[in-house]
């Protein structure tokens, strides 16, 4: 029986809103901002620190700074006190949180590599959401972004996700064979939710038939 839905999404396509509506429809727990909050708690750092590192690699200046600090403390009795909240640290905590949430089931997870961490679980429906560029920009404008901000975010955030997935999972983004369904959100959020619920019921029936 399907107990988990992972929602991977292009930036600006409405994935977060659709995941929230889906969770409400199913009466399931939503792991979106809650994922970030739990990772921040485990990493013992502000939520904002995690938000600026999620689903992206560390920038060059940060990698150099990290290497310098670790090199400076090498062999020092104070080395164990050095705590750096970087992408590698966050990906480890993310995997831990995702797997724990999956054990409880009845949840909708948004991005953060959850679709890869749970790729071998038969009780997971993996969905990828996308939209035309103009639709994504329109959504961001409605959220209060300026046109230049919206265009820059649409053009850069997903490139960071591509690099992140390639580095930590060794595959292209989106990894097409991984998903049960890929849906264009321009058909409307409510319709997308209905389609995902329909996919869930169909997959449920197939799993039940197989036993």
MIKESE-160668 format. One record per residue: residue number from 0; residue in one letter; x, y, z of N, C-alpha, C in turn. Coordinates in Angstrom, 2 decimals. Layout:
N
i;aa;n.u;n.v;n.w;ca.u;ca.v;ca.w;c.u;c.v;c.w
NUM;a;X;Y;Z;X;Y;Z;X;Y;Z
...
END
This chain:
211
i;aa;n.u;n.v;n.w;ca.u;ca.v;ca.w;c.u;c.v;c.w
0;x;0.85;-1.21;0.00;0.00;0.00;0.00;0.88;1.25;0.00
1;x;0.49;2.23;-0.82;1.27;3.47;-0.91;1.09;4.28;0.38
2;x;2.20;4.60;1.01;2.18;5.35;2.26;2.95;6.68;2.16
3;x;3.67;6.86;1.03;4.53;8.04;0.88;4.39;8.57;-0.55
4;x;4.31;9.88;-0.69;4.40;10.53;-2.00;5.54;11.51;-1.96
5;x;6.48;11.40;-2.90;7.54;12.40;-2.99;7.22;13.32;-4.17
6;x;7.38;14.60;-3.94;7.12;15.61;-4.97;8.43;16.31;-5.30
7;x;8.99;16.00;-6.47;10.13;16.76;-6.98;9.56;17.77;-7.95
8;x;10.20;18.93;-8.06;9.58;20.00;-8.83;10.60;20.96;-9.40
9;x;10.23;21.55;-10.54;10.97;22.67;-11.07;10.64;23.89;-10.22
10;x;11.61;24.77;-10.05;11.37;25.95;-9.23;10.32;26.85;-9.88
11;x;9.33;27.25;-9.09;8.30;28.16;-9.56;7.09;27.50;-10.18
12;x;7.08;26.15;-10.22;5.95;25.48;-10.87;4.78;25.24;-9.91
13;x;4.96;25.61;-8.64;3.88;25.45;-7.66;3.94;24.15;-6.89
14;x;5.08;23.48;-6.91;5.22;22.19;-6.25;4.89;22.22;-4.77
15;x;5.33;23.26;-4.08;5.08;23.36;-2.64;3.60;23.50;-2.33
16;x;2.92;24.34;-3.09;1.49;24.54;-2.88;0.70;23.28;-3.20
17;x;1.08;22.61;-4.27;0.38;21.39;-4.68;0.61;20.29;-3.64
18;x;1.83;20.18;-3.14;2.13;19.19;-2.10;1.29;19.44;-0.85
19;x;1.12;20.71;-0.50;0.31;21.06;0.67;-1.15;20.67;0.46
20;x;-1.67;20.95;-0.72;-3.06;20.59;-1.03;-3.23;19.08;-1.03
21;x;-2.24;18.37;-1.56;-2.29;16.91;-1.61;-2.30;16.33;-0.20
22;x;-1.43;16.84;0.65;-1.36;16.36;2.03;-2.68;16.60;2.75
23;x;-3.28;17.76;2.53;-4.57;18.06;3.16;-5.66;17.13;2.64
24;x;-5.64;16.86;1.35;-6.64;15.97;0.75;-6.53;14.56;1.32
25;x;-5.30;14.08;1.48;-5.08;12.72;1.97;-5.15;12.62;3.49
26;x;-5.03;13.77;4.16;-4.94;13.76;5.62;-3.60;13.25;6.09
27;x;-2.57;13.49;5.28;-1.22;13.03;5.58;-0.34;14.18;6.07
28;x;0.80;13.83;6.62;1.75;14.82;7.12;2.57;15.38;5.97
29;x;2.76;16.69;5.96;3.55;17.35;4.92;4.96;17.59;5.42
30;x;5.92;17.05;4.69;7.33;17.28;5.01;7.93;18.19;3.94
31;x;7.81;19.49;4.19;8.40;20.49;3.30;9.24;21.41;4.18
32;x;8.62;22.45;4.72;9.33;23.29;5.68;9.67;22.50;6.94
33;x;8.85;21.52;7.25;9.10;20.67;8.42;10.42;19.91;8.27
34;x;10.73;19.51;7.04;12.02;18.86;6.78;13.16;19.81;7.12
35;x;13.05;21.04;6.63;14.08;22.04;6.89;14.25;22.29;8.39
36;x;13.12;22.40;9.09;13.17;22.66;10.53;13.83;21.52;11.29
37;x;13.52;20.28;10.89;14.08;19.12;11.58;15.58;18.98;11.29
38;x;15.98;19.28;10.07;17.40;19.24;9.71;18.16;20.30;10.51
39;x;17.57;21.49;10.62;18.20;22.57;11.39;18.35;22.17;12.85
40;x;17.33;21.48;13.38;17.41;21.04;14.78;18.54;20.04;14.97
41;x;18.65;19.09;14.06;19.70;18.08;14.18;21.09;18.69;13.98
42;x;21.17;19.68;13.08;22.45;20.33;12.81;22.78;21.41;13.84
43;x;21.81;21.69;14.72;21.99;22.70;15.75;22.38;24.05;15.15
44;x;21.58;24.48;14.19;21.85;25.75;13.52;20.53;26.42;13.13
45;x;20.55;27.71;12.79;19.32;28.39;12.41;18.72;27.79;11.13
46;x;17.41;27.84;11.03;16.72;27.32;9.85;17.22;27.99;8.58
47;x;17.52;29.28;8.66;17.99;30.04;7.49;19.29;29.48;6.94
48;x;20.14;28.95;7.83;21.40;28.35;7.38;21.14;27.13;6.52
49;x;20.17;26.34;6.92;19.83;25.14;6.16;19.18;25.53;4.83
50;x;18.29;26.50;4.86;17.57;26.92;3.65;18.51;27.37;2.55
51;x;19.61;28.02;2.92;20.53;28.52;1.89;21.50;27.45;1.40
52;x;21.44;26.24;2.00;22.32;25.15;1.59;21.56;23.98;0.96
53;x;20.24;23.92;1.18;19.46;22.78;0.68;19.47;22.72;-0.85
54;x;19.59;21.50;-1.36;19.48;21.21;-2.79;20.44;22.03;-3.64
55;x;21.60;22.32;-3.07;22.64;23.00;-3.84;24.00;22.67;-3.25
56;x;25.02;22.80;-4.07;26.38;22.57;-3.59;26.92;23.82;-2.94
57;x;27.93;23.65;-2.10;28.55;24.82;-1.47;29.24;25.67;-2.53
58;x;29.15;27.00;-2.43;29.87;27.85;-3.38;31.38;27.71;-3.19
59;x;32.13;28.08;-4.21;33.58;27.92;-4.19;34.22;28.58;-2.98
60;x;33.81;29.83;-2.67;34.43;30.53;-1.56;34.24;29.77;-0.25
61;x;33.06;29.12;-0.11;32.78;28.40;1.13;33.61;27.12;1.20
62;x;33.77;26.45;0.04;34.58;25.23;0.02;36.03;25.54;0.37
63;x;36.52;26.65;-0.15;37.90;27.05;0.15;38.05;27.42;1.62
64;x;37.07;28.15;2.15;37.09;28.54;3.56;37.05;27.31;4.45
65;x;36.19;26.34;4.08;36.07;25.10;4.85;37.39;24.33;4.84
66;x;38.01;24.24;3.67;39.28;23.53;3.56;40.36;24.22;4.39
67;x;40.36;25.55;4.37;41.34;26.30;5.14;41.17;26.05;6.64
68;x;39.91;26.11;7.09;39.65;25.90;8.52;40.04;24.49;8.94
69;x;39.64;23.50;8.15;39.96;22.13;8.52;41.46;21.89;8.49
70;x;42.13;22.50;7.53;43.57;22.36;7.47;44.25;23.02;8.66
71;x;43.73;24.17;9.08;44.31;24.89;10.20;44.16;24.13;11.50
72;x;43.08;23.35;11.62;42.81;22.65;12.87;43.32;21.21;12.85
73;x;43.87;20.78;11.73;44.31;19.40;11.62;45.34;19.08;12.71
74;x;45.04;18.02;13.45;45.97;17.61;14.51;45.81;18.40;15.78
75;x;44.90;19.39;15.77;44.73;20.22;16.96;43.75;19.57;17.92
76;x;43.93;19.81;19.20;43.02;19.25;20.20;41.65;19.92;20.10
77;x;41.58;21.06;19.37;40.31;21.75;19.21;39.57;21.35;17.94
78;x;40.10;20.39;17.20;39.50;20.02;15.92;38.07;19.56;16.07
79;x;37.78;18.84;17.17;36.43;18.30;17.34;35.40;19.39;17.58
80;x;35.86;20.60;17.91;34.93;21.70;18.17;34.48;22.41;16.89
81;x;35.16;22.09;15.78;34.84;22.75;14.52;33.56;22.17;13.94
82;x;32.50;22.99;13.86;31.22;22.54;13.32;30.87;23.41;12.11
83;x;30.85;22.79;10.94;30.54;23.52;9.73;29.23;22.99;9.14
84;x;28.29;23.89;8.93;27.03;23.50;8.32;27.17;23.67;6.81
85;x;27.57;22.58;6.14;27.77;22.63;4.71;26.84;21.64;4.03
86;x;26.95;21.56;2.71;26.05;20.69;1.95;26.20;19.23;2.33
87;x;27.41;18.79;2.59;27.64;17.39;2.96;26.98;17.07;4.30
88;x;27.10;17.98;5.23;26.47;17.82;6.54;24.95;17.76;6.38
89;x;24.40;18.66;5.58;22.95;18.74;5.42;22.40;17.51;4.71
90;x;23.12;16.98;3.72;22.61;15.82;2.99;22.55;14.60;3.92
91;x;23.47;14.49;4.85;23.44;13.37;5.80;22.25;13.48;6.75
92;x;22.03;14.68;7.25;20.87;14.88;8.13;19.56;14.71;7.36
93;x;19.55;15.16;6.11;18.34;15.02;5.29;17.98;13.56;5.10
94;x;18.96;12.74;4.77;18.69;11.31;4.59;18.13;10.71;5.87
95;x;18.70;11.09;6.99;18.23;10.58;8.28;16.78;10.95;8.54
96;x;16.43;12.21;8.30;15.07;12.68;8.55;14.08;12.02;7.59
97;x;14.46;11.95;6.30;13.58;11.36;5.29;13.29;9.89;5.61
98;x;14.31;9.14;5.98;14.12;7.71;6.26;13.27;7.51;7.52
99;x;13.47;8.37;8.52;12.65;8.27;9.73;11.19;8.60;9.43
100;x;10.97;9.64;8.62;9.60;10.02;8.26;8.95;8.92;7.44
101;x;9.72;8.28;6.57;9.20;7.21;5.72;8.75;6.02;6.56
102;x;9.44;5.76;7.66;9.06;4.65;8.53;7.67;4.88;9.13
103;x;7.35;6.13;9.41;6.03;6.45;9.96;4.95;6.40;8.89
104;x;5.34;6.74;7.64;4.40;6.67;6.52;3.36;7.76;6.54
105;x;2.37;7.63;5.63;1.30;8.61;5.48;1.85;10.03;5.41
106;x;2.74;10.27;4.45;3.37;11.59;4.36;3.65;11.97;2.91
107;x;3.70;13.29;2.70;4.06;13.87;1.41;5.37;14.62;1.62
108;x;6.39;14.26;0.84;7.71;14.87;0.99;8.04;15.70;-0.25
109;x;8.60;16.88;-0.01;8.91;17.79;-1.11;10.43;17.89;-1.30
110;x;10.91;17.39;-2.45;12.30;17.56;-2.84;13.32;17.06;-1.83
111;x;14.43;17.80;-1.73;15.54;17.51;-0.82;16.17;16.14;-1.07
112;x;15.99;15.60;-2.29;16.56;14.29;-2.59;15.74;13.13;-2.08
113;x;14.55;13.42;-1.53;13.73;12.35;-0.94;13.40;11.27;-1.95
114;x;13.19;11.67;-3.21;12.85;10.69;-4.24;13.99;9.70;-4.46
115;x;15.22;10.12;-4.22;16.38;9.23;-4.37;16.59;8.38;-3.12
116;x;16.43;8.98;-1.96;16.58;8.21;-0.72;15.56;7.08;-0.64
117;x;14.39;7.29;-1.24;13.29;6.31;-1.14;13.06;5.56;-2.45
118;x;14.02;5.56;-3.33;13.83;4.99;-4.67;13.54;3.49;-4.66
119;x;13.96;2.79;-3.62;13.75;1.33;-3.58;12.53;0.91;-2.77
120;x;11.77;1.87;-2.28;10.59;1.54;-1.46;9.36;1.37;-2.35
121;x;8.74;0.21;-2.27;7.56;-0.07;-3.08;6.35;0.72;-2.62
122;x;6.37;1.21;-1.39;5.20;1.94;-0.88;5.29;3.43;-1.14
123;x;6.13;3.83;-2.10;6.35;5.25;-2.41;5.96;5.58;-3.84
124;x;5.15;6.62;-3.99;4.80;7.16;-5.31;5.68;8.39;-5.55
125;x;6.45;8.38;-6.62;7.39;9.46;-6.91;6.89;10.28;-8.11
126;x;6.68;11.57;-7.88;6.09;12.46;-8.88;7.03;13.61;-9.17
127;x;7.12;13.98;-10.44;7.90;15.17;-10.84;6.94;16.19;-11.45
128;x;7.01;17.43;-10.96;6.16;18.51;-11.45;6.99;19.54;-12.21
129;x;6.44;20.02;-13.32;7.15;21.00;-14.13;6.13;21.96;-14.74
130;x;6.62;23.01;-15.40;5.72;23.97;-16.05;6.50;24.78;-17.07
131;x;5.81;25.39;-18.03;6.49;26.29;-18.97;7.12;27.46;-18.21
132;x;8.19;27.99;-18.76;8.93;29.08;-18.11;8.02;30.26;-17.79
133;x;7.15;30.63;-18.74;6.29;31.80;-18.53;5.31;31.57;-17.37
134;x;4.84;30.34;-17.21;3.94;30.03;-16.09;4.67;30.14;-14.75
135;x;5.90;29.69;-14.73;6.69;29.76;-13.49;6.97;31.21;-13.11
136;x;7.29;32.01;-14.10;7.54;33.43;-13.83;6.25;34.09;-13.34
137;x;5.12;33.73;-13.93;3.83;34.30;-13.52;3.53;33.98;-12.06
138;x;3.81;32.76;-11.65;3.59;32.38;-10.24;4.46;33.21;-9.31
139;x;5.71;33.38;-9.68;6.63;34.13;-8.83;6.25;35.61;-8.75
140;x;5.75;36.15;-9.84;5.27;37.53;-9.83;4.09;37.67;-8.87
141;x;3.23;36.65;-8.85;2.07;36.67;-7.95;2.50;36.59;-6.49
142;x;3.69;36.04;-6.24;4.21;35.96;-4.87;4.92;37.24;-4.45
143;x;5.01;38.21;-5.36;5.61;39.49;-5.02;7.01;39.71;-5.55
144;x;7.52;38.76;-6.34;8.84;38.94;-6.92;8.76;39.93;-8.08
145;x;9.85;40.67;-8.30;9.90;41.52;-9.48;10.16;40.64;-10.70
146;x;9.93;41.17;-11.88;10.12;40.37;-13.09;11.56;39.91;-13.23
147;x;12.50;40.80;-12.93;13.91;40.43;-13.04;14.28;39.35;-12.03
148;x;13.75;39.47;-10.79;14.00;38.46;-9.76;13.42;37.12;-10.19
149;x;12.20;37.14;-10.68;11.52;35.91;-11.09;12.30;35.20;-12.20
150;x;12.74;35.96;-13.19;13.47;35.37;-14.31;14.79;34.77;-13.84
151;x;15.48;35.49;-12.96;16.77;35.00;-12.47;16.59;33.72;-11.65
152;x;15.58;33.69;-10.79;15.34;32.51;-9.96;14.98;31.29;-10.81
153;x;14.11;31.49;-11.78;13.71;30.39;-12.66;14.92;29.85;-13.43
154;x;15.82;30.74;-13.80;16.96;30.34;-14.62;18.13;29.76;-13.80
155;x;18.16;30.03;-12.48;19.33;29.60;-11.70;19.07;28.50;-10.69
156;x;17.92;28.51;-10.04;17.67;27.55;-8.96;17.73;26.11;-9.46
157;x;17.11;25.83;-10.60;17.12;24.46;-11.11;18.51;24.04;-11.58
158;x;19.32;24.99;-12.04;20.70;24.63;-12.40;21.47;24.16;-11.17
159;x;21.18;24.81;-10.02;21.81;24.39;-8.77;21.34;22.99;-8.36
160;x;20.06;22.71;-8.59;19.53;21.38;-8.27;20.16;20.32;-9.18
161;x;20.38;20.65;-10.44;21.03;19.73;-11.36;22.42;19.36;-10.84
162;x;23.18;20.37;-10.43;24.54;20.13;-9.91;24.50;19.32;-8.61
163;x;23.53;19.64;-7.76;23.39;18.96;-6.47;23.09;17.47;-6.67
164;x;22.12;17.16;-7.52;21.74;15.76;-7.76;22.88;15.00;-8.42
165;x;23.58;15.65;-9.33;24.71;14.99;-10.00;25.81;14.65;-9.00
166;x;26.08;15.56;-8.09;27.16;15.35;-7.12;26.83;14.27;-6.11
167;x;25.63;14.32;-5.52;25.32;13.44;-4.40;24.61;12.14;-4.79
168;x;24.03;12.11;-6.00;23.33;10.89;-6.40;23.84;10.32;-7.72
169;x;24.71;11.06;-8.39;25.36;10.56;-9.60;24.43;10.34;-10.78
170;x;23.34;11.10;-10.87;22.40;10.97;-11.98;22.02;12.35;-12.51
171;x;21.39;12.36;-13.68;20.89;13.61;-14.23;19.61;14.01;-13.51
172;x;19.32;15.32;-13.54;18.08;15.83;-12.95;17.25;16.49;-14.04
173;x;16.00;16.08;-14.22;15.33;14.99;-13.51;15.75;13.62;-14.05
174;x;15.82;12.66;-13.14;16.17;11.29;-13.51;14.89;10.57;-13.93
175;x;14.58;10.61;-15.20;13.26;10.20;-15.70;12.80;8.82;-15.25
176;x;13.66;7.78;-15.28;13.17;6.45;-14.90;12.75;6.34;-13.43
177;x;13.11;7.32;-12.64;12.82;7.27;-11.20;11.35;7.54;-10.88
178;x;10.68;8.31;-11.75;9.35;8.80;-11.41;8.23;7.92;-11.97
179;x;7.16;7.83;-11.20;5.96;7.15;-11.68;5.14;8.07;-12.58
180;x;5.24;9.37;-12.34;4.44;10.33;-13.12;5.17;11.67;-13.20
181;x;5.04;12.33;-14.36;5.56;13.68;-14.55;4.39;14.52;-15.06
182;x;4.09;15.61;-14.34;2.87;16.36;-14.63;3.19;17.84;-14.84
183;x;2.59;18.39;-15.90;2.71;19.81;-16.20;1.68;20.57;-15.36
184;x;2.15;21.41;-14.44;1.23;22.07;-13.51;0.42;23.19;-14.14
185;x;0.67;23.50;-15.39;-0.12;24.54;-16.06;-1.58;24.13;-16.23
186;x;-1.89;22.85;-16.01;-3.28;22.39;-16.11;-4.08;22.79;-14.88
187;x;-3.41;23.31;-13.85;-4.11;23.77;-12.65;-3.79;22.92;-11.44
188;x;-3.61;23.57;-10.31;-3.18;22.87;-9.09;-4.18;21.78;-8.68
189;x;-5.46;22.11;-8.70;-6.48;21.16;-8.26;-6.49;19.92;-9.16
190;x;-6.32;20.14;-10.45;-6.28;19.02;-11.39;-5.06;18.14;-11.15
191;x;-3.94;18.79;-10.86;-2.71;18.04;-10.57;-2.90;17.16;-9.33
192;x;-3.50;17.72;-8.29;-3.76;16.96;-7.07;-4.63;15.75;-7.37
193;x;-5.68;15.97;-8.16;-6.59;14.88;-8.51;-5.85;13.79;-9.29
194;x;-4.95;14.20;-10.17;-4.19;13.23;-10.96;-3.27;12.40;-10.08
195;x;-2.62;13.06;-9.12;-1.71;12.34;-8.22;-2.50;11.34;-7.38
196;x;-3.66;11.76;-6.88;-4.50;10.86;-6.09;-4.92;9.66;-6.93
197;x;-5.23;9.91;-8.20;-5.63;8.84;-9.11;-4.47;7.87;-9.34
198;x;-3.26;8.42;-9.56;-2.07;7.58;-9.72;-1.85;6.73;-8.46
199;x;-2.04;7.36;-7.30;-1.83;6.67;-6.03;-2.78;5.47;-5.92
200;x;-4.05;5.69;-6.23;-5.04;4.61;-6.14;-4.73;3.50;-7.13
201;x;-4.29;3.87;-8.33;-3.97;2.87;-9.35;-2.78;2.03;-8.92
202;x;-1.73;2.70;-8.43;-0.54;1.98;-7.98;-0.85;1.09;-6.80
203;x;-1.71;1.60;-5.91;-2.17;0.82;-4.76;-2.83;-0.49;-5.22
204;x;-3.70;-0.37;-6.22;-4.41;-1.54;-6.74;-3.44;-2.55;-7.34
205;x;-2.44;-2.04;-8.04;-1.45;-2.92;-8.67;-0.64;-3.67;-7.60
206;x;-0.25;-2.95;-6.56;0.53;-3.57;-5.50;-0.29;-4.62;-4.76
207;x;-1.58;-4.31;-4.57;-2.47;-5.26;-3.88;-2.66;-6.53;-4.71
208;x;-2.77;-6.34;-6.04;-2.96;-7.47;-6.94;-1.74;-8.38;-6.97
209;x;-0.58;-7.76;-6.92;0.68;-8.52;-6.93;0.87;-9.24;-5.60
210;x;0.35;-8.59;-4.54;0.46;-9.16;-3.20;1.72;-8.74;-2.54
END
